[in-house]
């Protein structure tokens, strides 16, 4: 997401909203004391982090395409988590399906800190793979995989992080249209 440069109060407000949401989700207690204490913690975090740079505010989700993309991203990620948990349970319960764990390198098109963080988090909550290291300059992510896929970095990426990268494009409506226009001549040239 490309976040425009904003003033200190707007950055603090965005960070406060996200920090308070995290507080509510982690404590899951809606008493007045919990909410007031959480608001204080969120305010302290916002004041401390606001001078460090821009933050995407939750109000960006008011764009219908972004909101639909965020809901789809959550649904698909939840589905991948459930599917990978069932696969792992099957590997554990059935000794004929041995664990072939190891380290793999996957290529990535993400270059920004936000995109790399999102891809790393979304692929690591799925139990099959855990992000171990990244090299943004080379466009590579290193994962520990429960079942090591065959192939090089590009083939490995198709199974691990490319689905997450595609989902992230839904949250960038302007960039998606630009990328589609830029990639059309390449596709036509290959045919």
C-alpha positions in Angstrom: 0.0 0.0 0.0 1.4 3.3 -0.9 0.8 5.6 2.1 1.0 9.3 1.4 3.2 11.4 3.7 1.1 12.6 6.5 1.5 14.8 9.6 2.4 13.5 13.0 -1.2 13.6 14.4 -2.5 11.5 11.5 0.3 9.0 11.9 -0.3 8.8 15.6 -4.0 8.3 15.0 -3.4 5.4 12.6 -0.9 3.7 14.9 -3.3 4.2 17.8 -6.2 2.6 15.9 -4.1 -0.5 15.0 -2.5 -0.8 18.5 -5.9 -0.6 20.2 -7.3 -3.2 17.8 -4.4 -5.5 18.6 -5.0 -4.9 22.4 -8.7 -5.8 22.1 -8.0 -8.9 20.0 -5.2 -10.1 22.4 -7.0 -9.5 25.7 -10.5 -10.3 24.4 -12.0 -8.6 27.5 -14.3 -5.7 27.1 -14.5 -4.3 30.6 -14.1 -0.6 31.1 -10.8 -1.0 32.9 -9.3 -3.2 30.2 -10.4 -0.8 27.5 -9.1 2.3 29.3 -5.8 0.6 30.0 -5.5 -0.6 26.4 -6.3 2.9 25.2 -3.4 4.2 27.3 -1.0 1.5 26.0 -2.1 2.2 22.4 -1.6 6.0 22.9 1.9 5.4 24.4 2.8 3.2 21.4 1.4 5.7 18.9 3.3 8.6 20.5 6.5 6.6 20.5 6.2 5.2 16.9 4.6 8.2 15.1 7.9 10.0 14.5 9.4 7.0 12.8 7.4 7.3 9.6 4.1 6.9 7.8 1.5 4.3 8.8 -1.5 3.0 6.9 -4.6 4.0 8.7 -7.6 1.6 9.0 -9.7 4.2 7.2 -8.0 3.0 4.0 -10.2 -0.1 4.2 -13.2 2.2 3.5 -12.4 1.9 -0.2 -14.8 -0.9 -1.2 -12.2 -2.7 -3.4 -9.6 -2.7 -0.6 -12.2 -3.9 1.9 -13.3 -6.7 -0.4 -9.6 -7.6 -1.0 -8.9 -7.6 2.8 -11.9 -9.9 3.4 -10.8 -12.2 0.6 -7.2 -12.2 1.9 -8.4 -13.2 5.4 -10.7 -15.9 4.0 -8.1 -17.5 1.7 -5.4 -17.4 4.4 -7.8 -19.0 6.9 -8.5 -21.7 4.3 -4.8 -22.3 3.7 -4.2 -22.6 7.5 -7.0 -25.2 7.9 -5.8 -27.2 4.9 -2.2 -27.2 5.9 -3.2 -28.3 9.5 -5.1 -31.2 8.1 -2.2 -32.2 5.8 0.2 -32.1 8.7 -2.1 -34.1 10.9 -2.3 -36.7 8.1 1.5 -36.9 7.9 1.7 -37.4 11.6 -1.0 -40.1 11.8 0.1 -41.9 8.7 3.7 -43.1 9.0 3.8 -44.0 5.3 3.9 -40.2 4.6 7.2 -39.3 6.0 8.2 -35.7 6.8 10.6 -34.4 4.3 11.4 -31.1 6.0 14.2 -28.8 5.1 15.1 -25.3 3.9 14.0 -23.9 0.5 14.5 -20.6 -1.3 11.6 -19.0 -3.0 11.7 -16.1 -5.4 9.6 -13.0 -4.6 8.5 -10.0 -6.6 7.9 -8.0 -3.4 10.5 -5.4 -2.7 9.0 -3.0 -0.1 9.2 -3.6 3.6 5.4 -3.7 4.0 4.9 -6.2 1.2 7.7 -8.5 2.4 6.4 -8.3 6.0 2.8 -9.2 4.8 4.0 -12.1 2.6 6.3 -13.4 5.4 3.5 -13.2 8.0 0.8 -14.7 5.7 3.0 -17.6 4.6 4.3 -18.3 8.1 0.9 -18.6 9.8 0.3 -21.5 7.5 1.9 -24.4 9.3 3.6 -25.9 6.2 6.2 -23.1 6.0 8.0 -20.8 8.3 9.9 -17.8 7.0 13.5 -18.0 8.2 15.4 -15.3 6.2 14.9 -12.9 3.4 17.1 -11.1 0.9 15.2 -8.2 -0.7 18.0 -7.2 -3.0 18.0 -10.6 -4.7 14.2 -11.1 -4.3 14.5 -14.3 -2.3 12.8 -15.7 0.8 14.2 -18.6 2.7 11.6 -20.9 4.3 11.7 -24.0 6.6 9.2 -26.3 4.9 7.5 -29.4 6.4 7.4 -31.0 2.9 10.1 -29.6 0.6 8.8 -29.0 -2.9 10.7 -29.9 -6.0 12.3 -27.3 -8.2 14.2 -24.1 -8.1 13.2 -20.8 -6.4 10.6 -19.9 -9.0 8.8 -23.3 -8.8 9.0 -23.2 -5.0 7.5 -19.7 -4.9 4.5 -20.8 -6.9 3.5 -23.1 -4.1 4.5 -21.0 -1.1 4.5 -17.2 -1.5 3.0 -16.4 -5.0 -0.6 -17.0 -3.8 0.0 -14.6 -0.9 1.6 -12.0 -3.3 -1.5 -12.2 -5.6 -3.8 -11.6 -2.6 -1.8 -8.6 -1.6 -2.4 -7.0 -5.0 -6.1 -6.9 -4.2 -5.3 -4.4 -1.4 -3.5 -2.1 -4.0 -6.2 -1.2 -6.4 -4.3 1.5 -8.3 -1.1 -0.6 -8.6 -3.1 -3.6 -9.8 -4.4 -1.8 -12.8 -0.9 -0.4 -13.6 0.7 -3.8 -13.3 -1.9 -5.4 -15.6 -1.3 -2.7 -18.2 2.5 -3.2 -17.9 2.3 -7.0 -18.0 0.1 -7.3 -21.1 2.8 -6.8 -23.7 4.9 -9.5 -22.1 2.1 -12.0 -22.2 1.3 -11.2 -25.8 5.0 -11.5 -26.7 5.2 -15.0 -25.2 2.2 -16.4 -27.2 
